[in-house]
Every structure is written in C-alpha cells, then in structure tokens.
Amino acid sequence: MRYIGGKSRLLEFIEKTIVAHTTNARSVLDIFSGSGAVSSYLKEKNYNVISNDILYFSYVLNRGSIGLADVPKFNKLGIPDVLTHLNNLKLEDTPFSAEQLFITNNYSPTGDCKRMYFQPDNAVKIDIIRLTIEDWRTTGLLNDNEYFYLLACLINAVPYVANITGVYAAYLKFWDARTFNALHLTAPSICNTQTAARCFNGDFRDIATQASDILYADPPYNERDYFPNYHLLETIARYDYPPIKGITGLRTYTKSPFCSKKEVSGAFRDLIENANSRYILISYNNEALLSTENLSEICMSYARPGSFHLFEKEYRRYKNKIPNNKEGLKEQLYLFEKI
C-alpha cells in the first residue's frame, strides 16, 4: 500500500543502523507502524516484533499479516476458497439491504450522494464484503485470526479502485482509469518465521510501556495529520456508521500531538519517558516540525553518555514539486541508549 512517510525504501538503512549500533537487541516495538513495512521487514529478519498504531485500519493491516504465523484455515465456513467466494459476491446473494451500504450511500455517486471516491459497483462490493465478514464473525464462523486476515485483504484491495491521487483527503472530479477495475481481494503475504509478533491499536503513551529492546518511532513529521488522508480506510475497517461531514465525508478525529508546533516537543518527551526499552530509535527528517537541534537536545537529555547518534540519508520527498531547503531533504535516524 502507498503510504505517506512509508519506509519501504529505507528498510536496509534502518536495519543496518540497528545491527551496527545496538547490542543483543532482538525485540522491536514499532509504535507508529502505519502500513507495517518496518514491522514486516524486521519480522522477516527474525526480530520479535510488537506493532502499534492509533489508526484502526493500520492495526487491521498488521494484525491480519505480521500478526499471523500462517494462513488461516476457515474450517467453520465450509467454503473451499474464501477469497474467491467474496470476490464473486452479488448484493442479491446477501441478506443486506440498500440502507446498510454505508460506503455506497456516502462515497459513491448514488442517489443524493455526489462524492466520487468509488464507482457504484465497487462501492457496493466493498459494502457487501465488509458486511459479510462482520456477519461471519458475529455468528461465530470466524476466529480473530481469520477475521483480521479477511479485513486486511479488503483494506489492501481498496486503493486499487479508489478515485484518488494517493490519499483520501480528496477525490478526483473525473474517473481515473483504475476505478473501472473490479475490486479484487488477494491473499496478503504471511511471514511464518518462528519469532513472535503482537499487534496493538492504542495511544503511543500507553503502548510505549511494553517491554522491548528497541522502541522504533516513526511519528508524523509535520502539521498534516495522517487521519484525514486515510479516513475512508478507517471507516471501512471500523464500519461503524459514523457521523460524517464536509465535501469528503470526514469522520471526527483527534489530531496527533506530533502534528502541533505547541505539542510536538512534549509528545517526544512523553514517548521517551514512557518507553520501557533499552534503545530508542526515531525516524524523522531535517524539514520536520521539530528542528534537528531541538530533537537532538531532547534525545541527549535521556541518553546514556556517549550513546547518542544521528544518522542522515538523502531522500526524495513524497511530493517532489515542493523545493528542498538549502541543505536538501534528509531522512534521519536518532538512536540512543536510554538512561
């Protein structure tokens, strides 16, 4: 999944930093896990991984992939190929009414709705697949592993038919070619290493208390909160019929303190103070909300003498039309051993 701030091109940089500058570190708490790229990579490298994100759809993606040791069996369903069954569902084959189709009624040009996030056929398909998964769980036909596996399949499929440029903060006013494709669920990759993977959906201050060798933090870098950019995936994952408002149908959310100039410094201190980890590893960049000097000062105030390191790597920004500062954009890793 394309994800703002995703670290898919920095995975080796992160791992090499861990290997070279930590001792006997085998467990990592990925406290802002997002799409799960770092957690998945480190699990494959045989680290014991704990992933967390306050966004429920991110939790779903991680719980339904790295949170599993193997592909679920779906023994209670009695369906030979569950994904094929869901891909072939038609509204008339389900017990659901048109009034239950939240995505169709609110994010597709159907009836009074003018929003153009999905073609009507794909919106209906998202709804009936999501409702079917929930119905199966409610009636005891799915265990937790099976439930989150199927939800992860659905969330992963949505971007391939969404009428967006990359995020859900706005929809296109014309139909992109991808939207004419039929929504299609595919099986996520399951890493069946022997290392453990636990997944959480909580506030970073609470989850930081989980014991680990390394706390890896990749918080938001600027004032643009992640939630509005992914609100539609959040609603599909929760499917809780929330009140929505505005042109994009945004649900209510609480802004991250890492996206506030007034709160970001305190947020980093809260994170580090609550950390139950020997090492702290923070991803940030030199154009972020908190300056390199200020974040370095915060880190050093919690670091064992001589343990603080700052590593930088030149990096292409998400929106390359924005000019670099005079130093150029640099991805940063702040690493230290906590006092």
C-alpha positions, -999 to 999 in steps of 0.1 A, spaced: 0 0 0 12 35 -9 16 53 25 27 88 33 60 86 52 63 48 44 98 34 50 99 8 23 129 24 7 147 29 40 144 -6 54 180 -16 49 192 18 63 171 11 95 183 -25 99 219 -17 93 217 11 120 202 -14 145 228 -41 137 258 -17 139 248 3 169 229 -19 193 239 -49 214 219 -81 217 187 -64 205 162 -90 193 128 -73 200 114 -41 185 84 -21 193 72 -3 162 50 22 179 37 41 148 36 12 125 14 26 97 13 2 67 36 -22 86 66 -21 63 92 -18 91 74 -44 113 71 -69 84 107 -64 74 121 -69 109 99 -99 115 114 -115 84 148 -107 99 138 -128 130 132 -99 154 104 -103 179 80 -75 168 54 -55 186 34 -32 162 11 -4 172 -9 23 155 -37 46 167 -54 42 134 -76 11 133 -71 3 97 -33 2 102 -39 -22 131 -61 -43 108 -33 -45 82 -7 -55 107 -30 -79 127 -40 -96 95 -5 -101 82 25 -99 106 2 -109 135 -3 -143 119 21 -173 118 4 -189 88 -27 -185 65 -59 -192 84 -79 -224 75 -115 -211 78 -127 -246 89 -161 -234 102 -171 -217 70 -171 -248 48 -161 -227 18 -133 -241 -4 -119 -208 -14 -130 -179 8 -114 -151 -13 -130 -163 -45 -163 -165 -27 -161 -129 -15 -148 -117 -49 -179 -132 -66 -205 -119 -41 -235 -101 -55 -259 -79 -35 -288 -102 -44 -269 -131 -29 -267 -115 5 -293 -106 32 -282 -69 32 -305 -40 23 -295 -9 3 -298 11 35 -270 -8 51 -245 0 24 -226 29 41 -198 33 15 -222 32 -14 -246 57 1 -219 82 12 -188 78 -10 -202 69 -44 -224 90 -68 -256 71 -59 -289 87 -50 -283 120 -33 -245 114 -28 -222 133 -52 -188 121 -38 -167 102 -63 -145 80 -43 -157 48 -59 -176 36 -89 -210 24 -77 -203 -13 -85 -171 -12 -64 -187 7 -36 -215 -20 -33 -188 -47 -34 -168 -31 -6 -200 -29 14 -212 -64 10 -178 -79 15 -173 -59 47 -208 -68 59 -203 -105 51 -170 -106 71 -187 -90 101 -217 -113 98 -194 -144 97 -176 -132 128 -208 -123 147 -222 -158 141 -191 -175 153 -178 -187 119 -145 -167 121 -119 -167 148 -99 -135 153 -70 -146 130 -95 -153 102 -114 -121 108 -84 -98 106 -69 -117 77 -100 -110 56 -103 -74 67 -66 -69 57 -74 -84 23 -102 -59 18 -83 -28 30 -53 -38 8 -77 -40 -22 -94 -7 -18 -66 16 -31 -66 -2 -65 -101 10 -73 -102 43 -54 -106 76 -73 -78 94 -56 -42 106 -63 -28 86 -34 -46 96 -3 -83 101 6 -82 137 17 -99 145 -17 -113 126 -46 -108 133 -83 -135 151 -102 -132 127 -132 -130 89 -131 -94 76 -131 -88 45 -153 -82 23 -122 -117 29 -109 -132 9 -138 -114 -22 -125 -134 -46 -103 -125 -47 -67 -105 -79 -62 -92 -94 -29 -59 -111 -30 -40 -130 -2 -15 -110 18 20 -123 23 23 -142 56 58 -144 71 59 -177 91 91 -172 110 94 -185 145 96 -151 160 66 -136 178 45 -107 165 20 -89 187 -2 -60 174 -19 -32 193 -43 -3 185 -36 22 212 -22 56 222 16 57 220 20 67 256 2 35 268 19 11 243 54 25 250 53 7 283 55 -27 265 89 -42 272 113 -43 242 150 -40 234 143 -12 209 115 13 206 113 24 170 92 55 164 82 70 131 58 97 141 42 123 118 67 149 106 46 179 101 12 195 108 -7 174 82 -22 146 103 -25 112 88 -61 107 97 -78 129 71 -56 113 44 -68 78 53 -103 85 68 -121 63 43 -99 33 50 -106 39 87 -143 39 81 -142 7 60 -121 -10 87 -144 0 115 -177 0 95 -194 18 124 -217 41 105 -201 73 119 -214 108 116 -195 124 86 -192 159 73 -179 181 46 -171 176 9 -150 145 16 -173 129 42 -147 131 70 -154 115 103 -144 131 137 -109 125 148 -83 138 174 -52 154 160 -19 139 169 3 160 192 32 153 168 13 175 143 12 205 166 40 230 170 29 236 206 27 199 215 54 181 195 82 187 219 62 174 248 50 145 227 85 133 221 93 136 258 62 116 267 72 89 242 107 86 256 97 88 293 71 61 289 94 38 269 102 5 285 131 -1 261 169 -1 263 173 17 230 152 45 213 153 48 175 134 77 159 128 83 122 124 120 114 138 144 88 156 178 86 125 196 74 101 183 101 81 202 126 107 199 153 142 211 143 172 187 142 188 207 170 157 206 193 151 169 188 188 161 193 187 180 225 156 161 237 172 128 229 205 136 246 187 146 277 175 110 280 206 92 266 234 74 284 266 95 280 282 88 246 253 67 232 236 93 211 239 90 173 223 109 144 224 93 110 212 111 78 204 99 43 194 120 13 159 112 4 133 122 -22 102 138 -7 66 124 -11 56 155 -32 87 163 -52 72 196 -65 80 211 -31 115 226 -32 141 213 -9 156 235 17 192 247 11 206 215 27 183 192 8 158 167 23 175 142 46 159 113 63 172 110 98 176 83 124 181 93 160 195 65 181 205 63 218 205 41 248 181 53 274 193 62 309 
